[in-house]
Amino acid sequence: MKRINFASIILGIVFFFAGTGCKKFLDEKPVSTVAPDNFWKDRNDAATWMAGVYNSLQTTLSTNYYDWGEVRADHIRVGGTGNAQLTMITNTLSANDADINGITRWTNLYTTISLCNYGIKYLPAMISENIEGAASTYRDYLGQCYAIRSLMYFYGLRVWGKMPLHVVPIESLSQPIELPRSSINDMKALILNDITESLKIIGTVTTQKYYMQKAAVYALQTDVAMWFQDYDLALTASQNCMTASGCTWVTNITAFKNIFTDPANSTETIFNLFWSVTERGGGVGVCQKVGSSSNTNQYEPTTAIWREMKDRINPVTGKSTDGRLWAYWDTLTYTDDVVYDAAVVQLGKFSPWRAVQTPGSFFTFEGNSDCSVKIPIYRFADVMLLRAEALNKKGQHQQALDIVNIVRNRVGYMQNALLADYPVDIMKGIERTILKERQYELMGEGKRWFDLCRIDKIYDYTNAGYQYLRETLNPILATRSGSILYENENMGRILYPINAAMFNANSKLRGDQNQPYDE
């Protein structure tokens, strides 16, 4: 994506584009201070607007994909010394903590939603008029706007719960700009409807990994269905994703590594967030979170998760066989628990291996300002493991385990999960096996926290809800000084606080903070 900066002026949102478009779109000349309703005149205008949508999506998820989806999970420990890291892993978040403002504010998320709202309003006219004979292109863009708006509201729903639903662009001072939070059911309806509208018109290009296409929308639909525990929809959507993506499993650890270092050419990638330091003028946030050459990364995988993966051994040779161990960690440096515990651990999942591997230099890590990782948003194994969960819930236990075993075998771990392994409560046992495999497979990709949150009885903020999350996290939190456990009045801390500044900006939010946080 090429760099585009945006400024808000007078009526609603008026954008100043100060860049040259977006990679893979047509190169654009700068457009100076143009109101959106006067903007949709030709193909270049539409392409430039879509560049802005993806630019805003990058900004929204640059670090928040990890802060929202992974930091509070059970396999994370503090790497740096910042107050924000300690706040996050001890579950002591608050609405007016300046150290975590970037995490608890939803400003960037709504900027992306607003850009999509303009596209949803103005692209249909361009389609009907077939401007410059590009109606099919505009249909694809419109489908992408629906899909990205759905993705943004889905993130918001999982992070904050209820949110104000803005679905039209703000173009007049007479329009209401302060809205109350909508119900979970209303948010669910909008998210699913946007997916439906997107699927009618979005493109089907399977080689385009940096923009949402039909396979990515089916992946999103699968994810939403599993969040709401609609297993029939999840099975339909995941099957459609398999067909639309044309994905095939990788067959060795080198090909597995390429999912992250060369996603454009991987057979398992579906939608990645493109990032170029040259075009953006700065690095994506994944390096500062998990592995950087410029300073200590903020977070590290725990010794426990490293040990679990190292212990996936060949029972005959006693040697570790899960190739993801080498894809994630410098195994020449981290040799045992004592060494790992004392180390400043870097996760090398998104960094290429060095040609010559010596202790302490297994990967080539980029600095924070140089990080160009293409963050995976949806990929094949993610969707297939969600499908395995749905199959298990529908009583198709062997089919569910078949998927787990494929995921394991393709990276060298040949110890298959068998039905005989679950003599009691087979459904729960297999579910936990799948969730653990997702943890190993998707580490660092902003998925684990959401997995913890969507299992068992959700939206029940009593001690009867969120059993999987509580049984997983409370024992860990109990060992961390100053931590707050998920129990009693603190069950509501499963949601993030709405930042205090949001209440100043929107008076209709007042009195509706997520409990037990203050406004």
N, C-alpha and C positions, 0 to 999 in steps of 0.2 A: 504494500500500500504506500502510495506517495504521500508526503506530509501535507496536511491541510489544517490550517488553524481557523477557529471559529470565534466570532464575537457576537454578543447579543446587543441589539440596539432597538430603540423605540418600540414599535408595535410587534408584540410577540417576540419571535426569534428571527433575526435577520443575520445572515451569515456572510462573513468576509472570508473568501477563499484566497489564501496566500500561498498556493503551492501549484503543483503541476499534475493534479489528477491522481490516479491510482494505478498501481501495477496491475496489468492484465486488462484494465479499461483503456480507452483511448487517452492519449496524453492531452491534458487540458491546459489552456492558457489561463492566467489568473483572471478571476472575475471579481470586480470590486463592488462591495456594498450593494448587493442586489437583494431586494425583498423576495422571499420564496414564491409569492403568488405571481411574480413577474419573471420567474426564472425558467419555467418549464417550456422552452420554446423549440428546442432541437435535441438531437441525440447527444451532443456534447453536454448540454445542461443535465440531462438525466444521468449520464455516466459520472459527471462530476459530483452530483448529489449522492450517488451510491458510494463514491470514494469517501465522501464525508460520513456516510453511515458506518462504513467499515473502520474509518479512522476513529470514530467515536466508540465503536465496539472494542477496538484495541485499547483505547484509554480506559474504558470501564473495567476490562478484565486483566489489564497488564499485571497487577499484583493481586487484585481482589479475587481472581479465580482461585488463588491459593489461600488467601486470608479467609474467604468465605467458605471454601469447600474442603479445606484440609487441615489448617493450623490447629484446630481444636480437637483433632482426632487422636486416637490412642497410640499411634506410632510416631508421634512428633515430640521432640524435646527442644529446648532453647539452644540455639547455637551462638548468637551474639549476646550483647549485654544490654540491649535496649529495654526500656520500661514496657513498650508495647508488647514485646514477646512474652514477658512475664505475665502481663495482664491477660493475654490470650490463653496461655496454657494453664493458668490457675483459675480460669472462669470468673474473673473479677471485672468484667467489662462494665462500663457506665456510659451514659449518654453524653456527658460533658467532659470526657477524657480527651484532651488535645492530642495525646500520643496515638490514639486510634481513630481520629477524625476521618481519615481516608477510608477506613473500613466501615464505619457506622453511618456515613453520609451516603445518600442515594442520588446525589446530584448528577454524576456522570451517567448513571444508569438511565435517569430520566432524559438526559440530553440525547442519548441514543434512541430512546422511545420517541422523543419529539421528532427527530429526523425521520424515523420510520413513519410517523403520522403524516408528515408532509408528503412523503412518497405515496402513501396509501390514498391520500386525497387527490394528488395531481397526476399520477401516472395513468389512471383510467382514461382521462381525456386524451392523453398522448396515444394510448392504445386505440381508442375509437377513431381518432383522426389519422392514425397510421403515419405519424410525422416522419418524414424522410424514409418511409418504407420500413420502419424498424419496430413495428408493433410487437413482434415476437420477443425482441430484446426488452421492451418495456414490460411485457407480461412477466418475463423472468425477474426483472428488477422489482416489480410489484410483489411477486411471490417471495422474494428475498426480504422485502420490508415486512411483510406479514410474519415471516419465519423469525426474523431477528427481534421484532417486537415481542413475539411469543417467548423467545428465549430469554429476553430481558425480564419480562414479568415472571417467568418461571424462576429465574435467579432470585428476584425480589421476594416472591412467595416463600421460597425456602429459607431465605435469610431473615426477613422481617415478619413473615406471615401476611396479614392484611396490608394492603397498600392502596393509595388513591389510584384510580384507573383513569388515566388521560388517554383518550383514543382519537382526539381531533387536534389539529395544529392550533396554536394560539396565534391569531392574526389580528385581533382587535382588542382595544382596551376595555371594551364592553363585555368580553367573554369572561366567564368565571374561571379564575386560575387557582382558586383554593377549593380543594375537594376533600371530603372526609375519606377515611380508609374504607375500601370496599371489602365485602365478606370473602372468605376463602372460596365459597361456592361461586361467587361472581368472578373472581379471578380465574378459577379453574375453567369456567365457561368461556371466558375471553381467550385464554391460552389455547384451549382446544379448538375454538372457532378459528383463531388465526392460523393454526396448523392446517385445518381443513381448507381454508381459503388459499393458503400457500400451495398446498398440494395440487390444486386445480390448475395452477398456471406456472409454477416455478420450473426452471430448466432441469434437464436430466443428464447433464454432462458428468461423467464419472471420473474424468481426468482432472477436473477442476477442484482441487482440494482446499483452496483458500477462500472460497465463497460458498455460501449455503446453496446446495442443490437438493434435488428431491430425496436422495438417500439420507442427507443430513437432517431433513425435516422428518423423515420416518424414524431416524435415530432419536430425535427430540421427542417425537410422539411416544416412542417406547419408554423413554425416560419419564415423561409425564405420567404415563399409564402406570408405571411401577411405583411412582411416588404416591399415587392415589389408590394403589393396590387393585387396579383394574387389569386382571391377568389375561382376560380374553382380548382386550384391546392391545395389550403388550405383545401377545403372540402374533396377532395380525400385523401390527406395526413392525415388529422385528422381522417377520417373514418378508414383508414388503421392502424393508431396508436391505435384507440380504439380496433380493432380486434387483433392486434399483442400484445398489452400490457395485455389484459385480465383484465384491471383495473375495479374496481367497486367502487361506491361512499361510503365513510364512512357514518356512520349513527348517530354519536354522537360526542360531543366535545372531549371526551377522545380519540376516534379513530382519530379525526382530529389532536390532539396534537401529536399522535404517528407518523404522517407523518414526523415530524421533529426530534423527539427523538428516534424513532425506525423505520427508513425508510425501513430497510431490510424486515420488516414484515407488512408493510402497503399495503393496497389494492389500494392506489392512487399514489404510487411513481413509477417513470419510470427510472430516472437516477440521482443519487446523487454522489457528489464528496466525495469519502471516505477520512477520515482523522483520523489518530491515533497519538497522542502525543508520545507514546512509540516508534512507528516505524519511525515517522518523526523527532523526537527530538525537536519539538516545536509545538505551537498551531496554528490552522487555524485563519485567520484574522477576522472572523466574531465577535468574542468576543470584540476585541478592537474597532470594528466599532459600535456595537449596545448594548452590555451588558456584562460587565466584573466585576469580583470580585476583580481584582487587582488594577484598577484605573478607572478614569472617561472615559467612552466610548466616542469616537470622535464625534458621531452624535446621534441625538434623533429624534423620530417622533414628529411632531409639535402638539401643543395643539389643533389646528383646526382638524387634522385627528383623534385624540383621541376623541374629542367631537362629531364628525360625527358618529363614531362607537358607542359611548355611547348613542347617541340619537336614535339608532335603537331600538325602544321600542315596547312593547306590548301596543296597544292603550287603552286596558281595564285597565291593572294594572299600566301602566306608568313605568314599569321596563325595563331595558335593556335586550334584548333577544339574541343578536348576540354573540354566544359563543366565537367568535374569540377575543372579548374584553378581556375575562379571559385568553385565550391562549397566548395573547400578553403582557398584562400589569398586574401589581400588583394593582388590584382594591381596595384592602384594604388600600393602601397608597395613590393612586391618586384618590381622592374623588370628586374634583371639579376643575374648570378651574384655580382658583387662586393657589391651591396647585400644580397642574400639571405644571403650568407656572414657578413656583419657584423651582421645583424639578430638580435634576439630574436624568433624566428619562432613564430607561433601558428597552429595548425591550426584553421580555422574550420568544419570539416565539420559539427559538431554544433550550431553557433551560427547564429542567423538573420542574414540580411543586414540592414544598416541601410537605411531607406527612402531616405535621402540618403547617397550613398557618396562619401567624400572620402579622400584618402591617410591611412593609419593608422587608419581607422575603417570598414572595409568590413563588419565583423561586430559584433554586440552580444555581447560575451563576458560571462559571469557570473563572479562571484567564487567561490572554492573553497567557501565555506559556503553559497552560493546556487545551486549548480549542480543543475539538475533534468533533465539529459539522460536520455532514455529509451534506454539502450544497446541497440543491435541485437545479439541473440544469434544468430538465424538470419533470413535474408531471402532473397528469390527469387533474386537474382543470385548469391549465395553458393552456393546449391544447384545452380543451373543451370551454373555454371562447374565445380563438382565433377562434374556430369553430363557436361560436355564432356570432362573428363579421362578419365572412364570410357569414353566413346564412342571416344576416341582410342586407348585401350589395347585396345579390341575391334576396331580396324581401321576404324572408321567416321570417317575423318578429316574428310571434308567436313561431316558433321553436327556434329562438334566445333567446326569453324571457324565454322559458321553461328551457334552460340551466342555465340562470341567477338564476331562481327561485330554481332550484335544488341546486346550489352552496349555496344559502342563507339558504334554508330549512334544509340542512344537518347539519348546525351549530346552528339551533334553531331560526333563524330569519324567520318568517313566513309571512312577509309582501311581497306579490308577486308583481312583476312588471306586469302591464296589458297594453294591446294595447290602452285602453282608456286614459292612462296617457300621450299619445303623440298626441294631437289633431293637432299639426302643425309640419311639417318636421319630420315625424315619423322615417325615417332612421337615421338622425343625432341625434335625441333624444335617440333612442335605442342604438346607438353607444356610446354616452356619458355615458349612464347607464352601459353598459358593461365595458367600460374603468374604471369607478369608482369602479365597483365590482372587477375588476382585481387589482386595487390599494389596496383595503381592503384585498383581498385574498392573494396577492403575496408580501405584504409589507416585506421588508428586504431581498428579494430574487434576487435583481439586475435586475428587470424587468421594473420598472416605467419610468425611463429615456428613455428607448428605445420605450416604448409605446407612450410617448410624441412626440418622433421624427418621428414616422412612419405614423402619421395620417395627412390627408389632402395632400397638394401638397409638396412632398419631393424633395430634391435636387434642390430647387429653393431658392437661398439665397438672395432673394429680399423680400420686405415687403408683397409680394403676397404669399409667401410660409410659411409652418409650422404654420398655423393658430391656431391649437389646442395648440401647445407648447407656442406660443406667448400670447394667451389669458389666459393661465393658469399661466405662470411664470412671465410675465412682471409686473403684479400688485404686485406680491410678491417681486420681485427684486426692485421695486420702493420704497419699505419701508425699504430696507437695505442700510445703508450708504456705499457709495463707489461702489455700484453695477453697472454693465453694462447690459443694457437691450438688448434683441434680437430685433434689429431694424437697418435699414439702413446698414451702413458698418459693423456693428457688428452681422449681421445675420450669418456670417460664424463661429461665436463662438459656434454654435450648434455642430460643430466638435471640437475635442480636438486638441491642437497643436501637431505637430510632434516635439519631443524633439530635442533641438539644437545639441546634440551629434550625432544624426542620420545623420545629414548633414555632419559632419566630417567623419563619417564612410562610407558614400555612396555619392560620388560626384555627382551622377546622380539625387539625390534628390534636389540639389541646385537650387533655383529659383522656387521651386514647394511646398512651405509651404502653409498650409491652411490659407487663409486670414480671419481676418486681422492680424494674428500673424506674428512676425518677426522670422527669422531663428537664 
